[in-house]
Structures are given as C-alpha cells and as structure tokens.
Amino acid sequence: MFHSQCTGSKRRAAIIAAGLSLLLAACSHAPKPDATPTPTATPEPTTASPSPTATTPSPTPSASIASPTPSAMASKSPEWNPTLDQAVTKQECGQGDYRQNFWESLDSSRDTSAISRKVYNNGFKCELEKKLDDGSVELLVPQGAKTFAITAGQSDYSRDTNITVTFEISDPISDKVLDTASLRLNEAKEFSIDVSSVPRLKLKVVAEAAQGESRKSDISVIPIWADPKFS
C-alpha cells in the first residue's frame, strides 16, 4: 500500500514536471513583444514668416526746375517770318503835324501796300512827312538763322514822286551797316543779309534831302519793308 501511494505521488510529480516543461517551452517560443518605439516628437508646424515683398519705391517726383524764359532770339525757329509785334524796338517815323507816324503792319492796313505794282501783305510801313525824317525797327536774329531776306521800296501810293528814301540794314550793337539802298518811287530792292554772326538787326528808313538842305520840307512818302524772313 505504501508502495502504491509512493508510485502515485511520483506519477503526479512527473505529470506536473512535464506540464511545467511544456509551459516553459511554450514561453520560450512565444514572440517577444516589440519594443515600444519612443514617440518621435512631432515638430510644431512653423509658420514661415512671409518674406518681405520687395516694395518698389514710388518714384519721387523730381523737382520741376523752371526753365528760364527763352529770349526772343532763342525761342524762334531759324525759319521765321517776323512781324511788327515781335520787334524789340521801334522808332517812329518822325513827328507829323498832328500825330506821330507809327509803324503799321501791312496785313492790318486799310490801304493796299504795293511796291512797283506788286502787292504785299507781310511786313510793315510808315509815313515820312518831312525831309530828313527817319524811323526804324529792330529785330532779334533767331538762333541758328543764317540769312535774312526782305524787300524794300516806296509805296505806290506815296504822294510825292520825286523823293528818294534810303533803306538801311545794320547791326545796332556794332553800328555796322550791312547793306543800304537809296530808292525812288517804283524802285525796289531785295536784301539778303548774312546773319550767322549778327544777333540783332536794325531796319532804318530816311527821307533824303538835297545837298545842303537843312530845313525839313513837307513831304508824304511811305517806305515799306516787305516779306521779312529769317532762314
């Protein structure tokens, strides 16, 4: 009996040992759990600072420099037909009995302006009422001009037909006479003056008197400067 109890105890011990062996074997073959990965710190999204927009500076308006008012000489084209209104100086044609004899533009005259039966509408004229009376008009030469052309003569409507009028073109700065002509009624002269080195012109008329005559005798002649042109 004691033998049977001992045998049963050994059997149970063997069964338990076998079970433990199987359990240990099972545990040794069980897959090891993966190591829990260390969570990667997710970087907070960085809001990229917007790159500064290249701002094109508004052009600063440059200070307006007032150009000096050009002189009459510089402001005119070399191709220029001067008028009486553009003259820089006018000396009236003597003193009449009741009025001064002003220069008059041909295009505004009530009377026809003709030299040797040719009518002119551009230019200027005046009346000389006494011998030795004179008058003049001065013009600035436009920059770049080379030549000045003009026609001179007495008006066909001059009352006195035997009076000679001297037409003279000069440089008033140097007082140099550039050209001159003494013309009677029905005579005309076309002047052509080199003005490349002349800044100003003086157009003068004089009623001639006989040699030795000093008294200013009454006359009535109308000298005309017609078709003035710089080129």
Phi, psi and omega per residue, in radians:
M1 nan -0.756 3.093
F2 -1.107 -0.588 3.126
H3 -1.159 -0.697 -3.123
S4 -1.196 -0.646 3.118
Q5 -1.153 -0.717 -3.135
C6 -1.139 -0.675 3.135
T7 -1.138 -0.702 3.123
G8 -1.135 -0.642 3.138
S9 -1.162 -0.701 3.123
K10 -1.107 -0.667 -3.111
R11 -1.128 -0.760 -3.120
R12 -1.126 -0.691 3.138
A13 -1.126 -0.647 3.129
A14 -1.159 -0.690 -3.137
I15 -1.122 -0.762 -3.118
I16 -1.120 -0.712 -3.138
A17 -1.132 -0.680 3.109
A18 -1.121 -0.693 3.137
G19 -1.127 -0.695 3.125
L20 -1.141 -0.657 3.127
S21 -1.094 -0.766 3.132
L22 -1.098 -0.700 -3.115
L23 -1.139 -0.721 3.129
L24 -1.158 -0.679 3.120
A25 -1.107 -0.726 -3.139
A26 -1.102 -0.712 -3.124
C27 -1.151 -0.622 -3.114
S28 -1.209 -0.469 -3.137
H29 -1.626 -0.123 -3.135
A30 -1.194 2.410 -3.140
P31 -1.118 2.335 3.122
K32 -1.277 2.372 3.138
P33 -1.121 2.433 3.113
D34 -1.084 2.516 3.079
A35 -1.132 2.297 -3.127
T36 -1.129 2.076 -3.106
P37 -1.126 2.414 3.080
T38 -1.153 2.131 -3.088
P39 -1.054 2.265 3.120
T40 -1.319 2.264 3.140
A41 -1.167 2.027 3.132
T42 -1.300 2.065 -3.118
P43 -1.151 2.384 3.099
E44 -1.128 2.406 -3.135
P45 -1.060 2.210 3.129
T46 -1.580 2.172 3.110
T47 -1.381 1.906 -3.092
A48 -1.099 2.223 3.090
S49 -1.154 2.236 -3.121
P50 -1.072 2.277 3.121
S51 -1.111 2.400 -3.086
P52 -1.045 2.250 3.123
T53 -1.192 2.253 3.135
A54 -1.157 1.906 -3.104
T55 -1.566 2.064 3.105
T56 -1.326 2.010 -3.090
P57 -1.107 2.389 3.097
S58 -1.085 2.355 -3.120
P59 -1.064 2.216 3.110
T60 -1.268 2.124 -3.118
P61 -1.049 2.194 -3.116
S62 -1.195 2.563 -3.132
A63 -1.117 2.237 -3.122
S64 -1.304 2.073 3.136
I65 -1.646 2.009 -3.109
A66 -1.142 2.121 3.116
S67 -1.253 2.441 3.110
P68 -1.109 2.514 3.128
T69 -1.063 2.120 -3.097
P70 -1.148 2.605 3.104
S71 -1.219 2.846 -3.139
A72 -1.027 -0.562 -3.127
M73 -1.202 -0.753 -3.053
A74 -1.374 -0.427 -3.030
S75 -1.460 -0.182 -3.107
K76 -1.692 2.570 3.064
S77 -1.266 2.625 3.060
P78 -0.985 -0.517 3.049
E79 -1.559 1.740 -3.000
W80 -2.549 2.283 3.032
N81 -1.817 1.681 -3.066
P82 -1.185 2.595 3.079
T83 -1.955 2.963 -3.134
L84 -1.095 -0.617 -3.141
D85 -1.116 -0.395 -3.108
Q86 -1.635 0.042 3.092
A87 -1.186 2.496 -3.136
V88 -1.523 -0.409 3.110
T89 -2.593 2.432 3.056
K90 -2.324 2.222 3.030
Q91 -1.887 2.087 -3.046
E92 -1.106 2.770 -3.050
C93 -1.470 1.163 3.102
G94 1.318 -3.061 -3.098
Q95 -2.080 2.063 3.087
G96 -1.335 3.136 -3.124
D97 -1.161 -0.592 -3.051
Y98 -2.110 -0.154 -3.053
R99 -2.814 2.867 2.987
Q100 -1.395 2.561 3.131
N101 -1.646 1.651 -3.092
F102 -1.367 2.672 2.971
W103 -1.181 2.564 -3.080
E104 -2.337 2.394 3.088
S105 -1.251 2.419 -3.123
L106 -1.114 -0.622 -3.071
D107 -1.299 -0.224 3.115
S108 -1.919 0.056 -3.120
S109 -1.320 2.500 3.080
R110 -1.357 -0.323 -3.130
D111 -1.782 2.630 3.074
T112 -1.190 2.419 3.130
S113 -1.919 1.896 -3.078
A114 -2.345 2.474 3.042
I115 -2.139 2.119 -3.110
S116 0.890 0.792 3.074
R117 1.175 0.224 3.027
K118 -1.834 2.179 -3.072
V119 -1.501 2.409 3.112
Y120 -2.169 2.492 3.112
N121 -2.044 -0.178 3.133
N122 -2.006 2.304 -3.138
G123 2.307 -2.743 -3.088
F124 -2.692 2.795 -3.088
K125 -2.635 2.905 3.018
C126 -2.697 3.038 -3.117
E127 -1.965 2.306 3.031
L128 -1.772 2.160 -3.034
E129 -1.902 -0.085 3.103
K130 -2.488 2.611 3.055
K131 -1.102 2.555 -3.095
L132 1.303 -0.046 3.010
D133 -1.145 2.590 3.092
D134 -2.498 2.976 3.101
G135 -2.838 2.793 -3.098
S136 -2.667 2.795 3.071
V137 -2.354 2.346 3.117
E138 -1.986 2.408 -3.125
L139 -2.200 2.492 2.998
L140 -1.444 2.440 3.112
V141 -1.452 2.172 3.142
P142 -1.165 2.586 -3.121
Q143 -1.079 2.282 3.119
G144 1.629 -0.174 3.141
A145 -1.235 2.503 3.141
K146 -1.930 -0.580 -3.011
T147 -2.376 2.530 3.010
F148 -2.121 2.212 3.138
A149 -2.116 2.489 3.126
I150 -2.817 2.644 3.103
T151 -1.900 2.405 -3.112
A152 -2.214 2.625 3.089
G153 2.982 2.967 3.081
Q154 -1.494 2.536 3.081
S155 -1.118 2.491 3.075
D156 -1.084 -0.277 -3.092
Y157 -1.728 0.260 3.020
S158 -1.152 2.414 -3.077
R159 -1.308 -0.751 3.139
D160 -1.519 2.305 -3.046
T161 -1.840 -0.038 -3.069
N162 -2.018 0.358 -3.123
I163 -1.767 2.346 3.064
T164 -1.694 2.328 3.102
V165 -2.014 2.292 3.083
T166 -1.625 2.205 3.075
F167 -1.869 2.167 -3.048
E168 -2.289 2.356 3.042
I169 -2.036 2.215 -3.081
S170 -2.448 2.938 3.003
D171 -1.662 1.880 -3.044
P172 -1.202 -0.278 -3.138
I173 -1.351 -0.752 3.136
S174 -1.736 -0.117 -3.066
D175 1.085 0.412 3.125
K176 -1.509 2.211 3.080
V177 -1.362 2.159 -3.102
L178 -1.594 -0.564 3.076
D179 -2.954 2.699 -3.128
T180 -2.684 2.725 3.099
A181 -2.706 2.403 3.057
S182 -1.807 2.056 -2.978
L183 -2.163 2.415 3.027
R184 -1.730 3.090 3.131
L185 -1.009 2.468 -3.122
N186 1.260 0.218 3.033
E187 -1.944 2.578 3.140
A188 -2.488 2.699 3.076
K189 -2.408 2.364 3.045
E190 -1.753 1.935 3.125
F191 -1.485 2.526 3.001
S192 -2.412 1.950 -3.010
I193 -2.000 2.329 3.028
D194 -1.348 2.018 -3.096
V195 -2.007 0.307 -3.088
S196 -1.077 -0.422 3.129
S197 -2.181 0.371 -3.128
V198 -2.040 2.111 -3.113
P199 -1.467 -0.280 -3.015
R200 -2.680 2.566 3.131
L201 -2.181 2.531 3.051
K202 -2.095 2.151 3.115
L203 -1.848 1.987 -3.014
K204 -2.125 2.545 3.051
V205 -2.223 2.490 3.126
V206 -2.425 2.295 3.035
A207 -1.436 2.042 -3.066
E208 -1.295 2.711 3.069
A209 -2.140 2.754 3.120
A210 -1.118 2.702 -3.106
Q211 -1.001 2.252 3.132
G212 1.488 -0.108 -3.121
E213 -1.457 2.108 -3.131
S214 -1.950 -0.403 -3.124
R215 -1.294 2.422 -3.133
K216 -1.465 1.609 3.126
S217 -1.247 2.608 3.115
D218 -1.230 2.334 3.092
I219 -2.494 3.119 3.015
S220 -2.675 1.692 3.076
V221 -2.300 2.649 -3.084
I222 -2.168 1.711 3.065
P223 -1.314 2.520 -3.113
I224 -2.221 2.337 2.886
W225 -1.847 2.050 -3.019
A226 -2.106 2.568 3.067
D227 0.903 0.937 3.079
P228 -1.207 2.429 -3.138
K229 -2.696 2.290 2.970
F230 -1.708 2.498 3.104
S231 -2.619 nan nan
